[in-house]
Amino acid sequence: MKTIIAISLLVLGCTTAMSQTIYQNKEYKWKGNQIIQGKFKATAKTATDIVSNYVEPEWNSPAPNFMPQMETGINREHWQLKRDISHLPHYTSTLLLDNALYNMSLEESELAIEPDSTYRTGVYWGGVWTRDVSYSILHSLAQLCPEVSMKSLRAKVNSQNRIIQDTGTGGAWPCSTDRTTWVLAAWECYLVTGSQDWLNFIFPVIKNTLEDDRIVAYDPETKLMRGETSWLDWREQEYPTWAEPKDIYNSEAMNTTAVHYRATQILAEICRLQHQPALAAKYDNWANDLKEGMNNRLWNDNMGLYAIYLYGRNNLVQHEQMEILGESFAILWDIASLERQKTISQNLVSEPFGTPDFYPNLKDQYPYHNDAMWPFTQGYWLKAQAKVGNEEGVLHAISSIYRLAALTLTNLENMVIYSGCEKGLPINSPRQLWGVAANAAIVPNIYFGISYAIDGIHFSPMVPKSLKAERHLSNFKYREALLDMKVSGYGNVIKSFRLDGVETSPFIPASITGAHTVEIILDNKQPAPMRMKLQDNQYQPLTPKARIEDKQLKWEAVDGAESYVVIKNGRDWKTLSSTSLSQTLEGDGEYAVIAVGENKWRSYMSEPISYYSNVRTYEVEHYAMPSASKGTAVNITRNENILITIPVDISADGRYAIDWRYANGNGPVNTENKCATRLLTVDGQVAGISVFPQRGSNEWDNWGWSNASVVSLTKGRHTITLEFKDCVENMNLLVNQALLDQMRIVKL
């Protein structure tokens, strides 16, 4: 009789859930077990069966087509579970779509495992990629399959016991410096498994990598990390088109700095576990520096958010654009104060189909990172919204991930933000690993509120009222324990937490072993109301093109610009009406122009123009062995001209910029791993890093200037050296080469 009553109640609960509207905006709604978008519907028939009639419209796009012509094995009309996932956590609830999408994500996580027991990046992307696999492991894969996760991470460590930066902009590291995402994933694997062997393996890898990055990428003036925006790595999609790889190295991004901050915190924790308190204190100080830098240099009061990055050449300027991953990390890792966390939660712009990668978007770029939502970053924003208790934001984020997965019947990498489609993108792989991982994280991390720490599992569920349900998660493995967990109700306050029937605090110790039950009852109260900034797509103005003529800075009008800001030496100098398209210069300096649109968004600044009278150049071949095959150019390699010393006479005290005219034909601008890097010293003291990124395959006659190191010099004689050392070894490990022509010193 009791069984009949229980089944009847479950059926009643499912019937009620199937009829209620869970979420709705002007583009689509989630009603019970369906996602409905106009004439299109996705319906969860059972927990292992979803049907969809979604057909993406054909439309023209300026994007190049990089879509591979290959079979995916994915039926876009009907998903049915075929893979055995019985060894993974088993989830049931009175919300059928929840069940089905969780099972689909588990199946896709299993299908992503290669024959060598590492994770494939996506259907279209073979092999292990550092940032992709790391962000995926941190989301949920460490818990789902720690062995495959750890083997995948081992594949991204080189023979020098450093983390590998994947091939990329200008020849990879140090133009890109987000390889430290590996640290986040490696630590999550330790927290899940408690393996001392794993901890012993990752400790030197993390320490070596962060020590090198501190030398090569840390800016002691701003207390930020140099290098490309993490995961946003298509250059023209997130930087002005004038930005060369050396400029991207010179930029200081919020999300990349945040990753380094968390990685450095983790290293300090590992040092404490390894009984090295002095080292722990050192890395704590490093982390505190980075937190200070982000809050002092990247917080923007006008936006109520962190800016995406500082950029420029001799002088860095904050770009007033918001970016989802950096804002998420500021909340999740307490970079922002509690007050600022709530401000960020309510100020980051979302659109009906999801939260864009950055905002405003770019008029002159096709959708990819621009004009797009990526479920994996939406997943981190979801976790951030849950942490601050923004119910509206949580519901929107879950719905954004679920809508795309349900209609397309796979976890895609990205979509066009204003259409909700994948059409119009240059590439978009189904079964993309980090999309899979973000979806699979919703049940354990949001509904059950699981987070891992050194001492055990902590619970802080967040269930919006419209998602109220009875939820059951069993066969959940944690170290030596097997957990059977239930959560009921809604809200983000736990009314009752029972471990094996005994009321206790919402926590399971790391020492637990064997089978245990967890029962969580929420208090059925909605969190304090918080708004979500939901609005349509907007664009920043196009980038002005500036020049100097007859001691005047001039530029062409930009469509839609209401005014222009002239930048001098990294600061706003003059604000001019749209009819004023020139400005008489006043003295030496570095100048640029920013267009301000009617919506008050700022454009990228124009390419900075140096207007200096005190410039001296030195022919490098006078101080080193020139290359016989390249005329007077000096060939620097790992073995040739590893130390170049140039004496200089400085006429007056001041700040000087030092850079080098160079060529690097070892690879294209957008990929490979042969960026040449050297230590710059002045009078024996490290003064900066000189990077010589790739400029084009075999383009040894393509000359340009390296990044500039700004140093303070006194009047008199000084010695400048350029030196190759182990700490500047690139990812190639064999080729670290460039041709040098001149050294330039400019008095700023």
DOTI-989761 format. One line per 2 residues: their letters; for each residue z, y, x of C-alpha. Coordinates in nm, 2 decimals. Layout:
! DOTI-989761
a	Z/Y/X; ...
***
This chain:
! DOTI-989761
mk	0.00/0.00/0.00; 0.09/0.24/0.28
ti	-0.24/0.17/0.45; -0.43/0.25/0.13
ia	-0.25/0.57/0.09; -0.31/0.67/0.46
is	-0.68/0.59/0.43; -0.70/0.79/0.10
ll	-0.53/1.09/0.26; -0.77/1.07/0.56
vl	-1.07/1.06/0.33; -0.94/1.35/0.13
gc	-0.88/1.54/0.46; -1.23/1.47/0.58
tt	-1.39/1.57/0.25; -1.20/1.90/0.24
am	-1.29/1.97/0.60; -1.66/1.90/0.53
sq	-1.67/2.16/0.26; -1.50/2.45/0.43
ti	-1.66/2.73/0.63; -1.50/2.73/0.97
yq	-1.70/3.01/1.13; -1.98/3.24/1.02
nk	-2.17/3.55/1.15; -2.50/3.71/1.06
ey	-2.70/3.44/1.25; -2.54/3.11/1.16
kw	-2.24/2.94/1.01; -2.04/2.63/1.09
kg	-1.95/2.46/0.76; -1.75/2.14/0.77
nq	-1.96/1.89/0.96; -2.27/2.11/0.97
ii	-2.42/2.39/1.17; -2.65/2.59/0.95
qg	-2.89/2.85/1.09; -3.14/2.96/0.83
kf	-3.36/2.67/0.74; -3.22/2.46/1.03
ka	-2.92/2.22/1.00; -2.74/1.99/1.23
ta	-2.52/1.74/1.06; -2.26/1.50/1.20
kt	-2.30/1.19/0.98; -2.04/1.00/1.17
at	-1.84/1.04/1.49; -2.13/0.88/1.68
di	-2.43/1.01/1.49; -2.57/1.36/1.46
vs	-2.91/1.46/1.30; -3.09/1.79/1.34
ny	-3.41/1.95/1.20; -3.40/2.23/1.46
ve	-3.74/2.34/1.59; -3.76/2.62/1.84
pe	-4.02/2.88/1.77; -4.31/2.92/2.01
wn	-4.32/3.27/2.16; -4.45/3.45/2.46
sp	-4.22/3.53/2.74; -4.27/3.71/3.07
ap	-4.07/3.43/3.24; -4.25/3.20/3.48
nf	-4.26/2.84/3.37; -4.07/2.61/3.60
mp	-4.01/2.34/3.34; -4.08/1.99/3.49
qm	-4.31/1.76/3.31; -4.09/1.46/3.28
et	-3.93/1.25/3.01; -3.57/1.33/2.93
gi	-3.49/1.03/2.71; -3.32/1.27/2.46
nr	-3.41/1.25/2.09; -3.39/1.61/1.97
eh	-3.38/1.49/1.60; -3.12/1.23/1.61
wq	-2.83/1.15/1.85; -2.66/0.82/1.83
lk	-2.40/0.70/2.07; -2.55/0.42/2.29
rd	-2.34/0.43/2.60; -2.01/0.25/2.62
is	-1.74/0.52/2.65; -1.44/0.30/2.56
hl	-1.29/0.35/2.90; -1.27/0.73/2.84
ph	-1.03/0.92/2.62; -1.08/0.84/2.25
yt	-1.07/1.13/2.01; -1.05/1.15/1.63
st	-0.98/1.43/1.39; -1.05/1.53/1.03
ll	-1.33/1.75/1.16; -1.63/1.52/1.20
ld	-1.84/1.76/1.41; -1.56/1.79/1.66
na	-1.55/1.42/1.70; -1.93/1.38/1.73
ly	-1.98/1.66/1.99; -1.69/1.53/2.20
nm	-1.84/1.18/2.20; -2.19/1.32/2.28
sl	-2.04/1.51/2.58; -1.86/1.20/2.70
ee	-2.18/1.00/2.69; -2.37/1.27/2.87
se	-2.10/1.28/3.14; -2.15/0.91/3.20
la	-2.53/0.94/3.20; -2.49/1.21/3.47
ie	-2.35/0.96/3.72; -2.60/0.85/3.98
pd	-2.64/0.50/4.12; -2.44/0.62/4.43
st	-2.15/0.72/4.21; -2.20/1.10/4.24
yr	-2.27/1.35/3.97; -2.63/1.45/3.90
tg	-2.66/1.82/3.83; -2.88/1.78/3.53
vy	-3.17/1.58/3.39; -3.41/1.81/3.58
wg	-3.18/1.86/3.88; -3.11/1.57/4.11
gv	-2.83/1.56/4.37; -2.49/1.72/4.40
wt	-2.48/2.10/4.41; -2.16/2.26/4.53
rd	-2.09/2.53/4.27; -2.23/2.33/3.98
vs	-2.03/2.02/4.04; -1.72/2.22/4.13
ys	-1.72/2.43/3.81; -1.78/2.11/3.62
il	-1.50/1.92/3.78; -1.26/2.21/3.72
hs	-1.36/2.22/3.35; -1.30/1.85/3.27
la	-1.46/1.60/3.50; -1.16/1.56/3.73
ql	-0.98/1.41/3.43; -1.27/1.21/3.29
cp	-1.37/1.05/3.62; -1.17/1.15/3.93
ev	-1.33/0.89/4.15; -1.68/1.02/4.09
sm	-1.56/1.37/4.11; -1.40/1.32/4.45
ks	-1.70/1.13/4.59; -1.93/1.42/4.47
lr	-1.70/1.67/4.65; -1.71/1.46/4.97
ak	-2.09/1.49/4.97; -2.05/1.87/5.00
vn	-1.86/1.87/5.33; -2.06/1.90/5.65
sq	-2.01/1.75/6.00; -1.81/2.06/6.10
nr	-1.56/1.98/5.83; -1.66/2.29/5.63
ii	-1.77/2.32/5.27; -2.15/2.34/5.23
qd	-2.30/2.65/5.07; -2.61/2.53/4.89
tg	-2.95/2.67/5.00; -3.01/3.01/4.86
tg	-3.06/3.38/4.90; -3.18/3.48/5.24
ga	-3.09/3.14/5.39; -2.76/3.08/5.21
wp	-2.42/3.15/5.37; -2.30/3.42/5.43
cs	-2.54/3.60/5.19; -2.38/3.37/4.93
td	-2.01/3.29/4.98; -1.90/3.10/4.67
rt	-1.88/2.76/4.83; -1.51/2.80/4.78
tw	-1.56/2.69/4.42; -1.52/2.35/4.59
vl	-1.16/2.43/4.66; -1.08/2.48/4.29
aa	-1.23/2.14/4.20; -1.07/1.96/4.50
we	-0.73/2.09/4.39; -0.79/1.98/4.03
cy	-0.86/1.63/4.15; -0.53/1.63/4.34
lv	-0.34/1.76/4.04; -0.49/1.49/3.82
tg	-0.45/1.20/4.07; -0.16/1.30/4.29
sq	-0.34/1.12/4.58; -0.18/1.21/4.92
dw	-0.49/1.07/5.09; -0.71/1.31/4.90
ln	-0.47/1.60/4.99; -0.48/1.51/5.35
fi	-0.86/1.51/5.34; -0.91/1.84/5.17
fp	-0.65/2.03/5.36; -0.85/2.08/5.69
vi	-1.17/2.13/5.50; -1.03/2.41/5.30
kn	-0.84/2.57/5.59; -1.15/2.57/5.82
tl	-1.37/2.71/5.55; -1.14/2.99/5.44
ed	-1.06/3.09/5.80; -1.44/3.13/5.87
dr	-1.49/3.32/5.55; -1.21/3.56/5.63
iv	-1.39/3.65/5.95; -1.74/3.67/5.81
ay	-1.70/3.79/5.45; -1.37/3.98/5.41
dp	-1.39/4.36/5.40; -1.05/4.49/5.53
et	-1.13/4.84/5.39; -1.18/4.74/5.03
kl	-0.98/4.41/5.05; -1.27/4.23/4.87
mr	-1.51/3.95/4.97; -1.87/4.01/5.05
ge	-2.15/3.79/4.92; -2.36/3.72/4.61
ts	-2.22/3.70/4.26; -2.10/3.35/4.21
wl	-2.36/3.13/4.03; -2.57/3.44/3.95
dw	-2.81/3.37/4.23; -3.16/3.48/4.12
re	-3.13/3.82/4.30; -3.35/4.04/4.09
qe	-3.17/3.91/3.78; -2.84/4.06/3.88
yp	-2.91/4.31/4.16; -3.15/4.61/4.18
tw	-3.50/4.50/4.29; -3.47/4.71/4.61
ae	-3.17/4.49/4.72; -3.26/4.27/5.01
pk	-3.05/3.96/5.10; -2.86/4.18/5.36
di	-2.77/4.41/5.07; -2.65/4.12/4.86
yn	-2.44/4.00/5.15; -2.30/4.36/5.17
se	-2.21/4.36/4.80; -1.85/4.27/4.69
am	-1.85/4.08/4.36; -1.56/4.04/4.12
nt	-1.62/3.67/4.04; -1.68/3.57/4.41
ta	-1.37/3.76/4.52; -1.17/3.60/4.24
vh	-1.28/3.25/4.35; -1.17/3.33/4.70
yr	-0.84/3.46/4.57; -0.77/3.14/4.38
at	-0.89/2.92/4.67; -0.65/3.10/4.91
qi	-0.36/3.06/4.66; -0.44/2.69/4.65
la	-0.44/2.67/5.03; -0.10/2.83/5.04
ei	0.03/2.57/4.79; -0.12/2.29/5.00
cr	0.06/2.43/5.31; 0.39/2.42/5.13
lq	0.32/2.05/5.03; 0.24/1.98/5.39
hq	0.56/2.15/5.51; 0.40/2.44/5.68
pa	0.58/2.74/5.54; 0.45/2.99/5.80
la	0.09/2.91/5.71; 0.17/2.93/5.34
ak	0.31/3.28/5.39; 0.00/3.38/5.58
yd	-0.24/3.26/5.30; -0.01/3.41/5.03
nw	-0.06/3.75/5.20; -0.44/3.69/5.21
an	-0.44/3.62/4.84; -0.23/3.92/4.76
dl	-0.47/4.14/4.95; -0.76/4.02/4.74
ke	-0.57/4.07/4.42; -0.49/4.42/4.53
gm	-0.85/4.49/4.62; -0.98/4.37/4.28
nn	-0.73/4.58/4.09; -0.78/4.89/4.31
rl	-1.16/4.88/4.36; -1.31/4.69/4.07
wn	-1.11/4.78/3.77; -1.29/5.04/3.55
dn	-1.09/5.24/3.31; -1.39/5.36/3.12
mg	-1.49/5.00/3.03; -1.14/4.86/3.02
ly	-1.28/4.57/3.23; -1.35/4.48/3.59
ai	-1.69/4.59/3.72; -1.93/4.33/3.83
yl	-1.94/4.44/4.19; -1.95/4.71/4.46
yg	-2.29/4.75/4.61; -2.49/4.98/4.84
rn	-2.55/5.02/5.21; -2.33/5.25/5.43
nl	-2.13/5.35/5.12; -2.04/5.11/4.83
vq	-2.06/5.22/4.47; -1.91/5.04/4.17
he	-2.17/4.92/3.92; -2.04/4.97/3.56
qm	-2.15/4.64/3.42; -1.92/4.36/3.28
ei	-1.97/4.00/3.38; -1.82/3.70/3.20
lg	-1.69/3.48/3.48; -1.51/3.75/3.67
es	-1.34/3.87/3.35; -1.24/3.51/3.26
fa	-1.09/3.44/3.60; -0.90/3.77/3.59
il	-0.72/3.64/3.28; -0.69/3.27/3.38
wd	-0.55/3.34/3.72; -0.33/3.64/3.64
ia	-0.53/3.88/3.86; -0.50/4.12/3.57
sl	-0.16/4.23/3.44; -0.07/4.10/3.09
er	-0.16/4.43/2.94; -0.50/4.43/3.11
qk	-0.56/4.07/3.00; -0.53/4.17/2.64
ti	-0.76/4.47/2.71; -1.02/4.25/2.87
sq	-1.00/4.00/2.58; -1.09/4.27/2.33
nl	-1.34/4.47/2.54; -1.58/4.21/2.68
vs	-1.89/4.22/2.46; -2.00/3.91/2.27
ep	-2.31/3.87/2.07; -2.36/3.66/1.76
fg	-2.50/3.36/1.95; -2.25/3.38/2.23
tp	-2.10/3.59/2.51; -2.38/3.70/2.76
df	-2.36/3.64/3.13; -2.33/4.02/3.18
yp	-2.36/4.33/2.97; -2.56/4.55/2.93
nl	-2.87/4.35/3.02; -3.18/4.45/3.21
kd	-3.50/4.57/3.05; -3.73/4.48/3.33
qy	-3.62/4.12/3.38; -3.70/3.81/3.17
py	-3.42/3.59/3.02; -3.24/3.35/3.26
hn	-2.91/3.49/3.38; -3.03/3.82/3.22
da	-3.04/3.81/2.83; -2.87/3.47/2.83
mw	-2.56/3.27/2.75; -2.46/2.97/2.97
pf	-2.22/2.73/2.79; -2.02/2.66/3.11
tq	-1.92/3.03/3.15; -1.87/3.05/2.78
gy	-1.62/2.76/2.83; -1.42/2.96/3.09
wl	-1.42/3.26/2.86; -1.30/3.03/2.58
ka	-1.00/2.93/2.80; -0.93/3.29/2.88
qa	-0.93/3.39/2.51; -0.70/3.10/2.43
kv	-0.46/3.20/2.71; -0.42/3.55/2.56
gn	-0.41/3.42/2.20; -0.72/3.59/2.07
ee	-0.79/3.37/1.77; -1.12/3.54/1.68
gv	-1.25/3.51/2.03; -1.15/3.14/2.06
lh	-1.33/3.06/1.73; -1.64/3.25/1.84
ai	-1.66/3.08/2.18; -1.61/2.73/2.04
ss	-1.87/2.79/1.78; -2.12/2.93/2.04
iy	-2.09/2.61/2.24; -2.10/2.38/1.94
rl	-2.40/2.55/1.77; -2.63/2.51/2.07
aa	-2.52/2.15/2.14; -2.54/2.04/1.78
lt	-2.88/2.19/1.70; -3.05/2.07/2.02
lt	-2.85/1.74/2.05; -2.77/1.79/2.41
nl	-2.56/2.02/2.63; -2.82/2.26/2.77
en	-2.77/2.48/3.07; -2.85/2.81/2.90
mv	-3.01/2.99/2.61; -3.16/3.33/2.52
iy	-2.87/3.55/2.40; -3.06/3.74/2.13
sg	-3.24/3.44/1.98; -3.01/3.14/2.04
ce	-3.32/2.95/2.17; -3.41/2.79/2.50
kg	-3.77/2.89/2.47; -3.86/3.19/2.69
lp	-3.65/3.07/2.98; -3.81/2.97/3.31
in	-3.60/2.65/3.33; -3.34/2.50/3.12
sp	-3.23/2.14/3.18; -3.08/1.93/2.91
rq	-2.77/1.73/2.98; -2.67/2.00/3.24
lw	-2.35/1.89/3.41; -2.15/2.21/3.37
gv	-2.26/2.25/3.01; -2.15/1.89/2.95
aa	-1.81/1.95/3.12; -1.75/2.28/2.93
na	-1.80/2.10/2.59; -1.59/1.80/2.69
ai	-1.30/2.04/2.79; -1.26/2.19/2.44
vp	-1.06/1.90/2.30; -0.80/1.84/2.59
ni	-0.78/2.20/2.72; -0.79/2.40/2.39
yf	-0.68/2.19/2.10; -0.42/2.00/2.31
gi	-0.37/2.28/2.56; -0.35/2.06/2.86
sy	-0.33/2.22/3.20; -0.23/2.04/3.53
ai	0.02/2.16/3.78; 0.20/2.01/4.09
dg	0.50/1.91/3.87; 0.30/1.76/3.59
ih	0.11/1.84/3.27; 0.19/2.15/3.07
fs	0.08/2.20/2.71; -0.02/2.52/2.53
pm	-0.25/2.44/2.24; -0.46/2.70/2.07
vp	-0.60/2.60/1.73; -0.76/2.87/1.50
ks	-0.65/2.85/1.14; -1.00/2.75/1.01
lk	-0.99/2.46/1.26; -0.66/2.32/1.13
ae	-0.68/1.94/1.15; -0.50/1.62/1.24
rh	-0.61/1.54/1.60; -0.55/1.22/1.79
ls	-0.64/1.17/2.16; -0.57/0.83/2.30
nf	-0.65/0.63/2.62; -0.58/0.95/2.81
ky	-0.52/0.86/3.18; -0.29/1.07/3.40
re	-0.19/0.93/3.74; 0.00/0.61/3.66
al	0.04/0.69/3.30; -0.15/0.62/2.98
ld	-0.10/0.88/2.70; -0.15/0.86/2.33
mk	-0.13/1.21/2.19; -0.14/1.38/1.85
vs	-0.15/1.75/1.75; -0.14/1.89/1.40
gy	-0.14/2.23/1.24; -0.28/2.56/1.37
gn	-0.17/2.86/1.59; -0.06/2.88/1.95
vi	0.31/2.83/1.92; 0.45/2.48/1.94
ks	0.71/2.41/1.66; 0.79/2.05/1.78
fr	0.70/1.86/2.10; 0.81/1.49/2.11
ld	0.76/1.26/2.41; 0.81/0.90/2.29
gv	0.98/1.03/1.98; 1.23/1.25/2.16
et	1.22/1.63/2.12; 1.17/1.80/2.45
sp	0.99/2.09/2.62; 0.60/2.08/2.62
fi	0.57/1.91/2.95; 0.51/1.57/3.11
pa	0.64/1.52/3.46; 0.41/1.40/3.74
si	0.64/1.10/3.80; 0.57/0.95/3.46
tg	0.43/0.59/3.45; 0.32/0.35/3.18
ah	0.23/0.41/2.82; 0.37/0.70/2.63
tv	0.32/0.89/2.30; 0.31/1.27/2.26
ei	0.34/1.44/1.92; 0.28/1.82/1.89
il	0.33/2.01/1.57; 0.21/2.38/1.57
dn	0.39/2.64/1.37; 0.10/2.71/1.13
kq	0.12/3.09/1.21; -0.18/3.29/1.33
pa	-0.13/3.48/1.66; -0.09/3.85/1.65
pm	-0.43/4.00/1.54; -0.66/4.09/1.83
rm	-1.02/4.21/1.78; -1.33/4.08/1.94
kl	-1.61/4.31/2.05; -1.91/4.16/1.87
qd	-2.22/4.36/1.89; -2.60/4.34/1.94
nq	-2.78/4.33/2.27; -2.81/4.65/2.48
yq	-2.98/4.74/2.80; -2.90/4.97/3.09
pl	-3.17/5.22/3.19; -3.43/5.13/3.45
tp	-3.36/5.20/3.81; -3.48/5.54/3.93
ka	-3.71/5.57/4.24; -3.60/5.84/4.47
ri	-3.75/6.00/4.78; -3.68/6.30/5.00
ed	-3.94/6.58/5.03; -3.88/6.91/5.20
kq	-3.51/6.87/5.21; -3.50/6.78/4.84
lk	-3.41/6.46/4.67; -3.67/6.39/4.40
we	-3.73/6.12/4.15; -3.94/6.03/3.85
av	-3.81/6.05/3.49; -3.66/5.73/3.35
dg	-3.74/5.65/2.98; -3.43/5.69/2.76
ae	-3.23/5.87/3.03; -3.01/6.15/2.90
sy	-2.89/6.26/3.24; -2.89/6.17/3.61
vv	-2.60/6.14/3.85; -2.68/6.21/4.22
ik	-2.47/6.00/4.45; -2.37/6.13/4.79
ng	-2.19/5.90/5.04; -2.09/5.66/4.76
rd	-1.95/5.93/4.52; -2.08/6.11/4.22
wk	-2.20/6.45/4.35; -2.40/6.62/4.09
tl	-2.47/6.54/3.72; -2.80/6.68/3.60
ss	-2.99/6.71/3.27; -3.29/6.49/3.21
ts	-3.52/6.79/3.29; -3.38/6.82/3.64
ls	-3.56/6.57/3.86; -3.48/6.71/4.20
qt	-3.18/6.83/4.40; -3.16/7.03/4.72
le	-2.97/6.84/4.98; -2.66/6.98/5.14
gd	-2.61/6.84/5.49; -2.62/6.49/5.63
ge	-2.55/6.20/5.40; -2.66/5.89/5.21
ya	-2.82/5.98/4.88; -2.91/5.79/4.56
vi	-2.97/5.86/4.19; -2.84/5.69/3.88
av	-2.99/5.73/3.53; -2.75/5.75/3.24
ge	-2.88/5.63/2.90; -2.80/5.75/2.55
nk	-2.55/5.47/2.51; -2.38/5.60/2.83
wr	-2.46/5.29/3.03; -2.56/5.36/3.39
sy	-2.86/5.22/3.56; -2.86/5.07/3.91
ms	-2.86/5.34/4.16; -3.19/5.40/4.34
ep	-3.23/5.26/4.69; -3.00/5.46/4.91
is	-3.17/5.71/5.14; -3.02/5.80/5.47
yy	-3.05/6.17/5.56; -2.89/6.20/5.90
sn	-2.97/6.41/6.21; -2.77/6.21/6.46
vr	-2.96/5.88/6.50; -3.00/5.68/6.83
ty	-3.19/5.36/6.89; -3.16/5.12/7.18
ev	-3.44/4.87/7.28; -3.26/4.53/7.28
eh	-3.50/4.38/7.54; -3.34/4.62/7.80
ya	-3.01/4.43/7.76; -3.12/4.07/7.70
mp	-3.39/3.82/7.78; -3.70/3.89/7.57
sa	-3.90/3.61/7.41; -4.22/3.53/7.60
sk	-4.40/3.43/7.28; -4.29/3.74/7.09
gt	-4.37/4.02/7.33; -4.07/4.25/7.39
av	-3.87/4.10/7.10; -3.54/3.93/7.19
ni	-3.49/3.57/7.06; -3.14/3.49/6.96
tr	-3.05/3.13/6.90; -2.75/2.90/6.92
ne	-2.83/2.86/7.29; -3.03/3.17/7.39
ni	-2.90/3.52/7.42; -2.57/3.41/7.27
li	-2.41/3.73/7.41; -2.59/4.07/7.42
ti	-2.40/4.36/7.56; -2.52/4.72/7.51
pv	-2.33/5.02/7.66; -2.35/5.34/7.46
di	-2.24/5.70/7.50; -2.10/5.87/7.19
sa	-2.12/6.25/7.17; -1.85/6.31/6.92
dg	-1.57/6.14/6.73; -1.67/6.00/6.40
ry	-1.78/5.72/6.17; -2.09/5.54/6.28
ai	-2.31/5.28/6.13; -2.45/5.01/6.36
dw	-2.74/4.79/6.25; -3.03/4.60/6.41
ry	-3.41/4.58/6.35; -3.49/4.21/6.32
an	-3.73/3.94/6.20; -3.64/3.60/6.07
gn	-3.93/3.38/5.97; -3.74/3.06/5.93
gp	-3.76/3.04/5.56; -3.83/3.23/5.23
vn	-3.61/3.50/5.08; -3.49/3.28/4.79
te	-3.39/2.94/4.94; -3.31/2.73/5.25
nk	-3.02/2.77/5.49; -3.12/2.95/5.81
ca	-2.96/3.29/5.78; -2.87/3.40/6.14
tr	-2.52/3.55/6.18; -2.34/3.71/6.47
ll	-2.01/3.87/6.55; -2.03/4.25/6.63
tv	-1.76/4.37/6.87; -1.69/4.72/7.00
dg	-1.49/4.74/7.33; -1.39/4.38/7.28
qv	-1.26/4.41/6.93; -1.44/4.26/6.63
ag	-1.59/4.54/6.43; -1.80/4.36/6.18
is	-2.06/4.09/6.11; -2.43/4.13/6.15
vf	-2.64/3.91/5.93; -3.01/3.85/5.98
pq	-3.13/3.68/5.66; -3.46/3.50/5.62
rg	-3.75/3.73/5.53; -4.03/3.48/5.47
sn	-4.16/3.15/5.59; -4.33/3.20/5.93
ew	-4.33/3.58/5.87; -4.22/3.67/6.22
dn	-4.40/4.00/6.20; -4.20/4.10/5.89
wg	-3.94/4.34/6.03; -3.64/4.50/5.87
ws	-3.29/4.63/5.93; -2.98/4.41/5.91
na	-2.67/4.51/5.72; -2.48/4.80/5.89
sv	-2.13/4.77/6.02; -1.94/5.10/5.98
vs	-1.70/5.17/6.27; -1.49/5.46/6.40
lt	-1.58/5.57/6.75; -1.44/5.83/6.98
kg	-1.63/6.05/7.21; -1.72/5.88/7.53
rh	-1.85/5.54/7.65; -1.82/5.22/7.45
ti	-1.95/4.87/7.48; -2.12/4.70/7.19
tl	-2.17/4.33/7.19; -2.35/4.08/6.96
ef	-2.22/3.73/7.00; -2.27/3.38/6.86
kd	-1.95/3.18/6.80; -1.86/2.87/6.60
cv	-1.72/3.08/6.31; -2.06/3.22/6.24
en	-2.24/2.89/6.24; -2.47/2.87/5.93
mn	-2.53/2.58/5.69; -2.83/2.45/5.89
ll	-2.62/2.37/6.20; -2.94/2.35/6.41
vn	-3.13/2.67/6.36; -2.94/3.00/6.37
qa	-3.22/3.22/6.50; -3.37/3.57/6.47
ll	-3.58/3.81/6.67; -3.42/4.15/6.76
dq	-3.61/4.47/6.84; -3.37/4.76/6.83
mr	-3.00/4.85/6.78; -2.95/5.17/6.58
iv	-2.64/5.39/6.57; -2.61/5.65/6.30
kl	-2.34/5.92/6.28; -2.23/5.93/5.92
***
